[in-house]
Each structure stands twice: as structure tokens, then as C-alpha cells.
Amino acid sequence: MGLLDDARAMAPELVALRRAVHQEPEVGLYLPRTQERILEGLEGVPGTTVTTGRALSSVTAVLRGSRPGPTVLLRADMDALPLTERADVPYRSRDDSAMHACGHDLHTAMLVGAAHLLAARADRMAGQVVLMFQPGEEGGDGARLMLDEGVLEAGQAAVPVDGPETSRSLPVAAYALHVSSRHWARGQFATRPGAVMAASDRLVVTVHGTGGHGSAPHHARNPIPAACAMVGELSGVMVRSLDPMEPVTFSVGAIHAGTAANIIPETASFQATVRTFSQDAGDRLAAAVTTLCRGVAEAHGVTAEVRYLREYPPTIATPAESAFAADVARELFGEERYEEMRQPLTAAEDFSRVLARVPGTVVQLGATPEGQDHRSAPGNHSPHVVFDDSLVADGAALYAGLALQRLSEHGN
């Protein structure tokens, strides 16, 4: 049997794992039940060394081939979102405060399946595969913590260099897979060279004025008009600060001020998310918005505390690795199951930190339920979203195929 046939033969077990993880969602960096299920899923996989994280509930599994060689890394994120599930499915979340609305439960089951597929072919592998099960993708920066704990060095023993110092071999390639309920038709794989997903920056502004009674505004310095003026001007200054061909997305998601209609507050604050596709764009916007907010504050006779927080960098795929992933997808599933992304997504992803150090890419997979139009389906992060878990086997096959083919080509 071939790789895809073997994966589909495992489908019932992988779907069962996905649904078990879905029913017990965990948010953030501490995912003990999810970690336990992954460890159970990896039990009995021959040739595998498994370790767990210290600062987070991560799992790193290293599957070694029969001969020495390079390392390939495969990543699956496994944390849920703080949402109440509204989808009517028999395996819905048992926790009213959390649900897997981004498909990380599918990613988890796919990577466990890939471990079994790779182990069955370890006698043909020269090198090793690092399986990176990561918590905290949804705002917890779990990738950074796993990098700090040495996930990139997990696959290769230290090699002595010049006496007591050692060096470690980084993976030659790294791949992640992400399901989508809306952007692509069911079963469609997609990626692109260069920017695949955006950087995520956060703007936090606090305007400080002088409080007073609403009947005597001349005896106060109201911070609210200044904050509103800043919000109104920020979109314009962002567009004017960048090349017209360089996209930027800016959204104010929170604004807070005051307690009563007749009380002028001392402070007003707002927060916004900024999405760009290059480090340079983020640098220019950080300077531009700081200048704007402080200038508006001065004009209103108040002051502004401005923080531009660089959260996740843009996810930049290596062109050669995106082309390679496309070839593997076509070979496994047929030409019609792959399409190149026309443009990057404005969502962000902390796998960007891995791709900043290792060549690789992120592959998208359309996972809208069969018979549903993906163009009108609830999107990722919606409490109504449903993913088709019959595609878990296909994801496992792609993960394994990427690793096997890359190790083979690198060895040759």
C-alpha cells in the first residue's frame, strides 16, 4: 500500500483522536489533557524519542531513520480558543468556555498519524523527523518558547567543534499545515512563495487629560475627543506611510473611557491590531503612529502614552520549499487538489518564528464539510465553524510525504 492508502486505513483512529481532543479543548500554554492524548497516540511508535516542555505543555518527538542524515521539522499547533461552541455536532466541546474553532485538533491528529506513517518507513529514511506539537499559537507565542527550549536542535546530536564547543544541526526544512473553513474548497491544498501570512502588531494608546464635571469642560482637559481624533486619523497615516503596493490592515478592537455622561474622565484608551507583510513596514508604521498620536494629543492639550508592540513577525515561506510542497501535494492527491494562493492571508502565525530560522512553508487545506459552499461557511474562529475531519488522513499523508521526500532529495 502507498502512503495515502496507509493514511486512510488509519482514518477511524485519527478521527477518534481528533474528536476526543475537540471535546476537551484547552486554551493557552498549559494543555495537560491534550498533551496526554498526544503521548498516548505516540505510544508504540518505534524509533521515536519523546520529550515534553518545561515552560509549556509541548510535546517534541524525534523519529530517527535507519541511517544518519539531515533533519526535517513538522509542526502542529494544539491549543483551542476561548469561545462557546455553537455548532451542532455530536462531538461538541464539553467546556462552555472553550472550543477548537481554528482546527488545531485536526492538526494534532494529522501529525500523530504522520508519526505512524513515518515509523513504518523508517528503514528507508536517512535522517530524522522532529514532530513539534505546540501549545499557545493563539496569542501565547508558544513557538518562541519551544525554540527557547531547543526544538530546532532536538533532531541532531551535538558534534564537537574546536575542542569543548559544540554545534547543532538545524533542520534543513520545516513545514506546517493549517485547515481553513472558508478560503479554499474542501480538500484543496494551497501555499505560495514569500509572504504567506501577516505580521501581527498591537497598538496600545492611553490618553491622559484632566478630569472634571461635564457642565464645565473648560475647567478640564477631556481625553475622549483626542482619542477619537487619533482613531479617525490613524488609517490615513498608515496608508500614507507605506508604498501603495504594500498592504496594511488596521482595526481598532477596544476603546474605553469614562463612567457617566456628566463626568469628564482623566484617561481614555484604545487598542488596535496592525497587520503588515514586512519588518520594514512595521518599523515605519511604529514611528508614524507614535508621531501622530502625540501630535494630536498636544493639539488637544493632553498627553498620550503610545506603545507599538511587535507580536508575531510575518510568515515568509521559502520559494523553493513552497514549490516543493506543491509538487508533493500534486503527486499525492493529483493536480486538481492543489492551487497557488493568489495573495497572503492577513491572519498571523507564530510558526513565522521557525521560518525565520529554517527554510520551509505553511500549507493550507480547505476543510469545509462536504456539500457546504466554502464561500459562505462560518470562518475560522467563529463559534459556528465546523471542519470536515474525514480530511485528517489526507493531512497526515501530506505531513509524512513532505518529510520523506525532503529527506530523500537532500540525501541524494
PAKEVO-257522 format. One line per 2 residues: for each residue x, y, z of C-alpha. Coordinates in Angstrom, 3 decimals, m for minus. Layout:
N
X Y Z; ...
This chain:
412
0.000 0.000 0.000; 1.094 3.562 m0.652
1.390 6.422 1.778; m2.111 7.784 1.131
m3.691 4.318 1.350; m1.966 3.676 4.674
m3.124 7.043 5.998; m6.722 6.423 5.010
m6.600 2.972 6.602; m5.802 4.770 9.885
m8.600 7.300 9.412; m11.013 5.890 12.037
m8.358 6.080 14.765; m7.244 9.557 13.702
m10.806 10.893 13.561; m11.460 9.422 17.011
m8.369 11.203 18.347; m9.428 14.472 16.735
m12.893 14.288 18.243; m11.562 13.393 21.700
m9.298 16.455 21.597; m12.206 18.553 20.292
m14.445 17.562 23.198; m11.861 18.633 25.789
m10.415 21.886 24.434; m7.686 23.689 26.340
m6.576 27.287 25.856; m3.117 28.785 26.066
0.196 27.237 27.008; m0.950 24.716 29.619
m2.761 21.837 27.908; m2.326 18.768 30.131
m5.220 16.681 28.753; m4.280 17.387 25.150
m0.656 16.567 25.889; m1.712 13.293 27.477
m3.702 12.289 24.400; m0.750 13.022 22.134
1.555 10.953 24.312; m0.948 8.100 24.176
m1.151 8.453 20.397; 2.628 8.206 20.104
2.914 5.134 22.321; 4.320 2.208 20.451
5.739 4.262 17.584; 9.142 2.590 17.101
12.343 4.599 16.810; 10.840 7.647 18.487
12.218 9.721 21.358; 9.575 11.843 23.074
10.132 14.800 25.404; 7.781 17.335 26.967
8.221 21.052 27.538; 9.147 22.825 30.747
7.532 26.239 30.228; 4.519 24.870 28.344
2.673 21.585 27.665; 4.522 20.907 24.443
5.484 17.531 23.017; 8.581 17.028 20.868
9.018 13.648 19.212; 12.121 12.722 17.217
11.703 9.836 14.796; 15.027 8.532 13.528
15.625 6.749 10.265; 17.823 3.719 9.781
20.770 5.816 8.537; 22.300 9.159 9.550
21.154 12.211 7.676; 19.545 15.647 7.911
16.553 16.744 9.969; 13.100 17.853 8.851
10.638 19.510 11.257; 6.832 19.169 11.132
4.680 21.440 13.330; 1.119 21.035 14.613
m0.454 23.590 16.953; m2.876 22.143 19.509
m4.491 24.913 21.590; m8.144 25.981 21.455
m9.920 29.349 21.653; m11.941 30.954 24.483
m15.280 30.617 22.652; m18.579 28.885 23.402
m19.231 26.352 20.646; m22.500 26.914 18.741
m22.045 24.204 16.109; m24.468 21.295 16.360
m22.093 18.327 16.147; m22.192 15.114 18.230
m18.630 15.675 19.462; m19.106 19.325 20.508
m16.993 20.816 23.267; m17.818 19.779 26.823
m16.388 23.075 28.075; m18.699 26.057 27.532
m15.731 28.429 27.797; m13.545 26.911 25.053
m13.706 25.287 21.625; m11.435 24.228 18.766
m12.604 26.937 16.349; m9.362 27.057 14.351
m8.852 23.387 13.549; m5.851 22.737 15.756
m7.474 19.482 16.855; m7.256 18.304 13.239
m3.606 19.362 13.011; m2.831 17.379 16.163
m4.428 14.187 14.867; m2.745 14.640 11.468
0.731 14.853 12.999; 0.147 11.814 15.218
m0.891 9.965 12.065; 2.234 11.166 10.281
4.352 9.726 13.107; 2.924 6.262 12.450
3.339 6.604 8.688; 6.950 7.690 9.050
7.790 4.967 11.562; 6.543 2.333 9.117
9.056 3.697 6.591; 11.967 4.433 8.920
14.065 1.687 7.325; 14.106 3.814 4.154
14.879 7.098 5.915; 18.305 8.698 6.129
17.961 11.290 8.838; 15.299 12.189 11.363
11.998 13.994 11.638; 11.152 16.316 14.532
7.434 16.398 15.355; 6.636 19.714 17.057
3.318 19.649 18.954; 2.908 23.265 20.026
0.579 24.912 22.546; m0.086 28.630 22.680
m0.332 29.510 18.990; m3.418 31.643 19.689
m1.592 34.589 21.217; 0.666 32.659 23.611
3.756 32.689 21.359; 4.292 29.005 22.053
6.643 28.679 19.078; 9.055 31.132 20.665
9.034 29.166 23.913; 9.650 25.886 22.091
12.519 27.499 20.198; 13.949 28.690 23.506
13.735 25.112 24.799; 15.658 23.772 21.810
13.087 22.260 19.449; 15.259 23.052 16.420
18.193 21.192 17.956; 16.162 18.156 19.029
16.921 16.101 15.954; 20.677 16.156 15.902
23.288 15.159 18.454; 25.981 17.705 19.276
29.068 17.475 17.100; 32.407 18.558 18.640
33.945 21.609 17.005; 37.303 23.098 18.021
37.610 21.479 21.407; 34.931 21.892 24.079
32.479 23.920 21.955; 29.701 22.136 20.123
27.374 22.968 17.276; 23.985 21.546 16.474
22.499 20.950 13.053; 19.284 22.837 12.352
16.537 21.210 10.263; 17.027 21.543 6.524
13.300 22.313 6.190; 10.230 22.960 8.338
6.574 22.565 7.392; 3.231 23.379 8.980
m0.281 22.542 7.797; m3.357 24.634 8.574
m7.006 23.916 7.802; m9.421 26.589 6.635
m13.206 26.527 6.560; m13.647 29.387 4.113
m10.745 30.303 1.843; m10.492 27.078 m0.186
m12.862 24.384 m1.349; m12.960 21.119 0.570
m9.798 19.076 0.059; m7.888 21.840 m1.746
m4.238 22.366 m0.759; m2.609 25.777 m1.253
0.542 27.709 m0.464; 2.675 30.386 m2.073
6.254 31.688 m2.128; 7.184 34.654 0.041
4.626 36.151 2.408; 2.014 33.563 3.365
0.597 35.282 6.453; 0.915 38.719 8.026
2.811 40.155 10.921; 0.627 40.946 13.915
1.421 44.135 15.836; m0.642 45.738 18.579
m1.117 49.457 19.140; m1.991 50.480 22.705
m2.677 54.182 23.360; m3.609 55.806 26.656
m4.570 59.483 26.552; m4.096 61.397 29.809
m6.150 64.518 30.474; m7.681 66.261 33.445
m10.998 65.105 34.853; m13.908 67.344 35.712
m17.644 67.954 35.523; m19.338 67.724 32.154
m21.077 71.067 32.745; m17.742 72.905 32.897
m15.464 71.382 30.204; m13.243 74.488 30.221
m12.013 73.501 33.674; m10.912 70.054 32.416
m8.894 68.524 29.614; m11.131 65.851 28.117
m9.073 62.908 26.732; m12.006 61.408 24.801
m12.074 63.833 21.820; m8.327 63.397 21.432
m8.622 59.597 21.451; m11.435 59.757 18.888
m9.383 62.062 16.667; m6.476 59.627 16.811
m8.676 56.709 15.802; m10.071 58.711 12.918
m6.650 59.742 11.612; m4.711 56.514 12.063
m5.990 54.685 8.990; m4.947 57.608 6.816
m1.462 57.965 8.253; m0.856 54.228 7.789
m1.763 54.381 4.113; 0.388 57.476 3.598
3.384 55.907 5.352; 3.699 52.868 3.060
4.234 52.204 m0.614; 0.789 51.998 m2.266
1.583 48.435 m3.353; 2.349 47.313 0.212
m0.829 46.189 2.022; m1.698 47.043 5.611
m4.728 46.210 7.729; m5.653 48.318 10.767
m8.572 47.619 13.098; m9.467 49.213 16.426
m10.855 46.446 18.614; m11.231 48.138 22.004
m11.854 51.653 23.295; m12.516 52.579 26.911
m13.242 55.841 28.707; m15.433 57.287 31.403
m18.095 56.076 33.813; m21.000 58.540 33.454
m22.438 61.051 30.997; m21.657 64.086 33.129
m18.135 63.143 34.272; m15.082 64.008 32.183
m12.593 61.183 32.812; m8.890 61.560 33.371
m7.946 58.926 30.794; m9.181 57.329 27.594
m7.552 54.341 25.913; m7.840 52.211 22.816
m6.174 49.175 21.295; m5.792 48.197 17.661
m4.271 45.385 15.628; m1.968 46.186 12.714
m1.181 43.612 10.007; 1.707 44.070 7.569
3.874 41.777 5.438; 7.396 43.023 6.087
9.562 44.050 9.020; 10.298 47.374 7.332
6.600 48.218 7.053; 6.135 47.589 10.760
9.113 49.805 11.613; 7.759 52.702 9.548
4.256 52.395 10.964; 5.526 52.283 14.549
7.251 55.629 14.033; 4.341 57.184 12.113
1.562 56.294 14.547; 3.623 57.410 17.547
4.231 60.814 15.950; 0.554 61.163 15.008
m0.865 60.265 18.416; 1.489 62.537 20.309
0.810 65.390 17.878; m2.969 65.024 18.214
m2.635 64.875 21.986; m0.624 68.096 22.033
m3.207 69.848 19.878; m5.901 68.875 22.393
m3.875 69.921 25.420; m3.468 66.363 26.704
m0.683 63.768 26.570; m0.510 60.325 25.003
1.297 57.186 26.074; 1.857 55.168 22.885
3.022 51.551 22.764; 3.538 49.779 19.447
4.056 46.134 20.338; 5.681 43.806 17.808
3.948 40.486 18.434; 4.331 37.960 15.578
6.576 38.608 12.551; 5.260 37.920 9.041
5.214 34.295 7.923; 7.628 34.184 4.997
7.849 30.941 3.034; 10.994 29.957 1.173
10.068 29.949 m2.543; 11.850 26.641 m3.180
10.086 24.953 m0.250; 6.668 26.229 m1.346
7.299 24.846 m4.832; 8.463 21.563 m3.286
5.333 21.315 m1.102; 3.165 21.963 m4.160
4.900 19.133 m6.018; 4.380 16.713 m3.110
0.691 17.643 m2.854; 0.174 17.132 m6.588
2.000 13.813 m6.516; m0.076 12.501 m3.608
m3.506 13.874 m4.479; m3.497 14.880 m8.125
m3.060 18.153 m9.975; m6.621 19.294 m9.273
m6.149 19.200 m5.485; m3.501 21.958 m5.444
m3.670 25.676 m6.245; m1.269 28.509 m5.534
m2.500 31.182 m3.150; m3.127 34.385 m5.074
m2.359 36.554 m2.066; m1.239 36.077 1.542
m3.632 35.876 4.462; m3.858 38.794 6.889
m4.047 36.367 9.803; m0.808 35.846 11.753
1.031 32.715 12.842; 3.896 32.162 15.283
5.333 29.424 13.044; 6.808 32.547 11.440
9.493 32.372 14.120; 10.526 28.919 12.913
10.567 30.016 9.265; 12.762 32.987 10.211
15.465 30.435 11.080; 14.729 27.432 8.842
13.644 27.180 5.185; 10.053 25.984 4.873
6.433 26.862 4.242; 2.870 26.668 5.562
0.365 24.652 3.519; m3.343 25.476 3.734
m6.069 22.826 3.417; m9.711 23.582 2.718
m11.778 21.658 5.274; m15.355 22.855 4.778
m17.808 19.964 5.372; m18.812 18.079 2.251
m21.783 19.633 0.455; m21.286 23.083 2.033
m20.173 26.096 m0.002; m16.876 27.268 1.487
m17.531 30.824 0.314; m20.468 31.196 2.720
m19.273 28.888 5.511; m18.505 30.245 9.004
m14.832 31.177 9.115; m12.048 30.037 11.411
m12.578 31.486 14.918; m16.365 31.512 14.509
m18.311 29.678 17.265; m20.356 28.104 14.437
m17.416 26.746 12.437; m17.294 23.035 11.513
m14.335 21.252 9.912; m14.515 18.043 7.908
m12.426 15.580 9.868; m12.555 12.990 7.086
m9.610 15.014 5.706; m7.410 14.181 8.705
m5.893 11.206 6.866; m5.015 13.388 3.869
m3.251 15.850 6.164; m1.297 13.036 7.811
m0.220 11.773 4.396; 0.936 15.221 3.304
2.943 15.749 6.511; 4.661 12.385 6.078
5.145 12.866 2.339; 6.849 16.225 2.840
9.303 14.750 5.346; 10.065 11.590 3.374
10.564 13.370 0.074; 12.687 16.148 1.560
14.964 13.680 3.357; 15.240 11.629 0.171
16.059 14.604 m2.037; 18.513 16.081 0.444
20.265 12.742 0.794; 20.570 12.363 m2.966
